[in-house]
Amino acid sequence: MARSMLVLSKRWAMVLVFLSVLLVAAGGIWFAYSGKATTAAAQADKTTASTGDSSGTEILLGLAQTAISEKHLVAPMGSNAYEFYLSVLQLDPNNQTALDHLRSLLADATTEVERAINENDLNEAQRELALLREFDSSNYTLALLGGKLDAARQLMVRQDEERAAIIQAERSSSANGAQ
């Protein structure tokens, strides 16, 4: 019986040694592949960084041209020509193509802002005006539109106050009539 126990424990020892060797080998393989993957990723990042700016600006310029052809100068938010050109300038502040297009689109873009103000879409007008001011903060037309937007906001507040006063008067008259 003692002899059978000894044989059984030797078998378990052999199994444990085999599993340990297998575990060490798997760890070594994993370490080798993860090191290569990290090195490959680092090389890919370096390649992208060296060519990414020019291809990124080209992509953004293409998106801006598409937005212009779709008449998306300053709206919708996140997908309009002005935002794309401003993104190009963040990557390349001296990009002449973006600067020229921003200048040439300014008059049409201010018309879009004025349209939003006239339609009482004041939050959208504020967003669009801020977008145009990112490009040219000292533009006189943009200053005038800012004044028009402020006046429209004040007018809207007065109209809301008048409506609230009318509702309050109706409630108080109906309360007096019920007594």
C-alpha positions as CSV (number, residue, x, y, z in Angstrom):
1,M,0.0,0.0,0.0
2,A,2.8,2.4,0.8
3,R,4.4,1.5,-2.5
4,S,1.1,2.4,-4.4
5,M,1.0,5.7,-2.6
6,L,4.5,6.5,-3.6
7,V,3.7,5.8,-7.2
8,L,0.6,7.9,-7.0
9,S,2.4,10.9,-5.5
10,K,5.2,10.6,-8.2
11,R,2.5,10.8,-10.8
12,W,1.1,13.9,-9.2
13,A,4.5,15.4,-9.0
14,M,5.1,14.7,-12.7
15,V,1.7,16.3,-13.6
16,L,2.5,19.4,-11.5
17,V,6.0,19.7,-13.1
18,F,4.5,19.4,-16.5
19,L,1.8,22.0,-15.8
20,S,4.4,24.4,-14.3
21,V,6.6,24.1,-17.4
22,L,3.5,24.6,-19.6
23,L,2.5,27.7,-17.6
24,V,6.0,29.2,-17.9
25,A,6.1,28.6,-21.6
26,A,2.7,30.2,-22.1
27,G,3.8,33.2,-20.1
28,G,6.9,33.6,-22.2
29,I,5.0,33.4,-25.4
30,W,2.5,36.0,-24.1
31,F,5.3,38.3,-23.0
32,A,7.0,38.0,-26.4
33,Y,3.8,38.8,-28.4
34,S,2.8,41.6,-26.1
35,G,6.2,43.2,-26.4
36,K,6.0,43.0,-30.2
37,A,2.5,44.3,-30.3
38,T,3.5,47.3,-28.2
39,T,6.5,48.0,-30.4
40,A,4.3,47.7,-33.5
41,A,1.7,50.0,-32.1
42,A,4.4,52.6,-31.1
43,Q,5.8,52.5,-34.7
44,A,2.3,52.9,-36.1
45,D,1.7,55.9,-33.9
46,K,5.0,57.5,-35.0
47,T,4.0,57.0,-38.7
48,T,0.6,58.4,-38.1
49,A,2.0,61.4,-36.2
50,S,4.4,62.2,-39.0
51,T,1.8,62.0,-41.8
52,G,-1.4,62.5,-39.8
53,D,-1.5,66.3,-39.8
54,S,-1.4,66.6,-43.6
55,S,-3.9,63.8,-44.2
56,G,-6.0,65.1,-41.3
57,T,-6.2,68.5,-42.9
58,E,-6.9,67.0,-46.3
59,I,-9.8,65.1,-44.8
60,L,-11.2,68.1,-43.0
61,L,-10.9,70.2,-46.1
62,G,-12.8,67.6,-48.1
63,L,-15.5,67.5,-45.4
64,A,-15.7,71.3,-45.5
65,Q,-16.1,71.3,-49.3
66,T,-18.9,68.7,-49.0
67,A,-20.6,70.8,-46.3
68,I,-20.4,73.8,-48.6
69,S,-22.0,71.9,-51.5
70,E,-24.8,70.8,-49.1
71,K,-25.3,74.5,-48.0
72,H,-24.2,73.6,-44.4
73,L,-22.1,76.8,-43.7
74,V,-22.7,77.1,-39.9
75,A,-25.3,74.5,-39.2
76,P,-25.9,71.7,-38.2
77,M,-23.7,71.7,-35.2
78,G,-20.6,69.5,-35.6
79,S,-21.1,69.0,-39.4
80,N,-20.7,72.4,-41.1
81,A,-18.0,74.1,-43.2
82,Y,-17.0,76.6,-40.6
83,E,-16.3,74.0,-37.9
84,F,-14.3,71.9,-40.4
85,Y,-12.2,74.9,-41.5
86,L,-11.6,76.0,-37.9
87,S,-10.5,72.4,-37.1
88,V,-8.0,72.7,-40.0
89,L,-6.7,75.9,-38.5
90,Q,-6.2,74.1,-35.2
91,L,-4.0,71.6,-36.9
92,D,-2.3,74.1,-39.2
93,P,-2.8,77.7,-38.2
94,N,-1.4,79.0,-41.4
95,N,-3.4,76.9,-43.8
96,Q,-4.2,79.4,-46.6
97,T,-7.0,77.3,-48.1
98,A,-9.0,77.3,-44.8
99,L,-8.3,81.0,-44.2
100,D,-9.4,82.0,-47.7
101,H,-12.6,79.9,-47.5
102,L,-13.5,81.2,-44.1
103,R,-13.1,84.8,-45.4
104,S,-15.1,84.1,-48.5
105,L,-18.0,82.4,-46.6
106,L,-18.3,85.0,-43.9
107,A,-21.0,87.1,-45.7
108,D,-23.2,84.1,-46.4
109,A,-22.6,82.7,-42.9
110,T,-23.7,86.1,-41.3
111,T,-26.9,85.8,-43.4
112,E,-27.5,82.4,-41.9
113,V,-27.1,83.9,-38.4
114,E,-29.5,86.7,-39.2
115,R,-32.0,84.3,-40.5
116,A,-31.8,82.3,-37.2
117,I,-32.4,85.5,-35.3
118,N,-35.4,86.5,-37.4
119,E,-36.9,83.1,-36.9
120,N,-36.5,83.4,-33.1
121,D,-34.1,80.5,-33.0
122,L,-31.9,82.5,-30.6
123,N,-29.9,79.6,-29.1
124,E,-28.9,78.4,-32.6
125,A,-28.1,82.0,-33.6
126,Q,-25.9,82.4,-30.5
127,R,-24.0,79.2,-31.4
128,E,-23.5,80.2,-35.0
129,L,-22.4,83.7,-34.0
130,A,-19.9,82.4,-31.5
131,L,-18.6,80.1,-34.3
132,L,-18.1,83.1,-36.6
133,R,-16.4,85.1,-33.9
134,E,-13.9,82.3,-33.4
135,F,-12.6,83.2,-36.9
136,D,-13.0,87.0,-36.8
137,S,-13.8,88.5,-33.4
138,S,-13.5,92.1,-34.5
139,N,-15.8,92.0,-37.5
140,Y,-18.3,94.9,-37.5
141,T,-21.1,92.8,-39.0
142,L,-20.7,90.2,-36.3
143,A,-20.9,93.0,-33.6
144,L,-24.1,94.3,-35.2
145,L,-25.6,90.8,-35.2
146,G,-24.6,90.4,-31.6
147,G,-26.6,93.5,-30.8
148,K,-29.5,92.3,-32.8
149,L,-29.4,89.0,-31.0
150,D,-29.3,90.7,-27.6
151,A,-32.3,92.9,-28.6
152,A,-34.2,89.8,-29.8
153,R,-33.5,88.1,-26.4
154,Q,-34.8,91.2,-24.5
155,L,-37.9,91.3,-26.7
156,M,-38.6,87.7,-26.1
157,V,-38.2,88.2,-22.3
158,R,-40.7,91.1,-22.5
159,Q,-43.2,89.0,-24.5
160,D,-42.9,86.2,-22.0
161,E,-43.5,88.6,-19.1
162,E,-46.5,90.0,-20.9
163,R,-47.9,86.5,-21.4
164,A,-47.3,85.7,-17.8
165,A,-49.1,88.8,-16.7
166,I,-52.1,88.0,-18.9
167,I,-52.3,84.5,-17.5
168,Q,-51.9,85.8,-13.9
169,A,-54.7,88.4,-14.6
170,E,-57.0,85.7,-16.0
171,R,-56.4,83.4,-13.0
172,S,-57.1,86.2,-10.5
173,S,-60.3,87.3,-12.4
174,S,-61.5,83.7,-12.5
175,A,-60.7,83.3,-8.8
176,N,-62.7,86.5,-8.0
177,G,-65.6,85.4,-10.2
178,A,-65.8,82.0,-8.5
179,Q,-66.2,83.7,-5.1
